[in-house]
Amino acid sequence: MAMTEIVNTELLRNVAKEIVASVAVDATEGASVDYSNKSDGRILLMIANGNASSAKKATILKGNALQGVEDLEISIPAGKTYGIVIEAGKFVNVSGDNKGKVIIKGESTDITVQSVELP
């Protein structure tokens, strides 16, 4: 499975909008989220575990800026969805092939991610 892009749903104030379908992320390639438009902490990541019986881990990889010193590992209980707003300075890549992106990997393809840009 090659790295896929998680499409951001861009919300506007007082306007309802359908959230783009979640993307399965794997442990090898993972998936990327574009943070170039709203890197100031206004992107909500929704991480779900579709496994019905066991917790699975999602890992948000450290970025390549000065603040990117460690990955963030999140354990998601079976069948649950967690939301997180991350600190861009720690996780956004500032150079290279993934410039402006955050990379997320899942313990298995049971982990899916959606991204919402908040107004």
C-alpha positions as CSV (number, residue, x, y, z in Angstrom):
1,M,0.0,0.0,0.0
2,A,1.6,3.3,-1.1
3,M,1.3,6.5,0.9
4,T,-2.1,8.0,0.3
5,E,-3.3,11.5,0.9
6,I,-6.0,12.3,3.4
7,V,-8.2,14.9,1.9
8,N,-9.0,17.8,4.2
9,T,-12.6,18.9,4.6
10,E,-12.5,22.7,4.8
11,L,-15.3,24.0,7.0
12,L,-16.7,27.5,6.9
13,R,-18.6,29.2,9.7
14,N,-22.3,28.6,9.6
15,V,-22.2,26.2,6.7
16,A,-22.7,22.5,7.0
17,K,-20.6,20.3,4.9
18,E,-20.1,16.5,4.4
19,I,-16.9,15.2,5.9
20,V,-14.7,13.4,3.4
21,A,-14.5,9.6,3.9
22,S,-11.8,8.3,6.2
23,V,-8.6,6.8,4.8
24,A,-7.0,3.5,6.1
25,V,-3.4,4.0,7.1
26,D,-0.9,1.2,7.3
27,A,2.4,0.7,9.3
28,T,4.6,0.8,6.2
29,E,3.8,3.8,4.1
30,G,1.0,5.5,6.2
31,A,-0.8,8.5,4.8
32,S,-0.2,12.3,4.6
33,V,-2.3,15.2,5.7
34,D,-1.7,18.6,4.0
35,Y,-1.0,21.3,6.6
36,S,0.1,24.0,4.2
37,N,-3.2,25.8,4.3
38,K,-3.9,25.8,8.1
39,S,-0.7,24.9,10.0
40,D,-1.7,27.1,12.9
41,G,-3.5,24.4,14.9
42,R,-6.9,24.5,13.2
43,I,-6.9,21.0,11.7
44,L,-8.8,18.4,13.6
45,L,-7.6,14.8,12.9
46,M,-10.2,12.1,13.6
47,I,-8.6,8.7,14.1
48,A,-10.8,5.6,14.3
49,N,-10.1,2.0,15.2
50,G,-12.4,-0.3,13.1
51,N,-11.3,-3.4,15.0
52,A,-14.1,-4.8,17.0
53,S,-12.1,-6.6,19.7
54,S,-8.7,-5.0,20.3
55,A,-7.0,-1.6,20.7
56,K,-4.8,-0.4,17.9
57,K,-2.1,2.3,17.7
58,A,-1.8,5.2,15.4
59,T,1.5,7.1,15.2
60,I,1.9,10.7,14.1
61,L,5.5,11.0,12.9
62,K,7.7,13.8,14.1
63,G,8.3,16.6,11.6
64,N,11.7,17.6,10.4
65,A,11.7,21.1,11.9
66,L,13.5,22.0,15.2
67,Q,10.6,21.0,17.4
68,G,10.1,17.6,15.7
69,V,11.9,15.5,18.3
70,E,9.6,12.5,18.8
71,D,6.6,10.6,17.3
72,L,3.2,10.8,19.0
73,E,1.7,7.3,19.5
74,I,-2.0,7.1,20.3
75,S,-3.7,3.9,21.5
76,I,-7.3,3.8,20.2
77,P,-9.7,1.3,22.0
78,A,-11.6,-1.1,19.9
79,G,-14.4,0.5,17.9
80,K,-13.7,4.1,19.1
81,T,-12.8,7.3,17.3
82,Y,-10.5,9.9,18.8
83,G,-10.0,13.5,17.8
84,I,-6.8,15.5,18.1
85,V,-5.4,18.9,17.1
86,I,-1.7,18.6,16.9
87,E,1.0,21.2,17.4
88,A,2.2,22.0,13.8
89,G,5.8,22.8,14.8
90,K,6.3,19.3,16.2
91,F,4.8,17.3,13.4
92,V,4.7,19.2,10.1
93,N,7.6,18.6,7.7
94,V,9.2,21.8,6.5
95,S,11.4,20.4,3.8
96,G,11.8,17.4,1.5
97,D,9.2,15.3,-0.4
98,N,6.6,15.7,2.4
99,K,7.0,19.5,2.9
100,G,3.8,21.0,4.4
101,K,2.5,17.5,5.4
102,V,2.0,15.5,8.5
103,I,2.5,11.7,8.2
104,I,0.3,9.2,10.1
105,K,0.8,5.5,10.3
106,G,-1.5,2.8,11.8
107,E,-0.7,-0.4,13.5
108,S,-3.0,-2.0,10.9
109,T,-5.5,-0.9,8.3
110,D,-8.1,-1.0,11.1
111,I,-6.8,2.6,11.8
112,T,-8.5,5.2,9.6
113,V,-8.1,9.0,9.6
114,Q,-10.2,12.0,8.5
115,S,-9.0,15.6,8.5
116,V,-11.1,18.7,9.0
117,E,-9.8,22.2,8.5
118,L,-11.6,24.4,11.1
119,P,-12.5,28.1,10.3
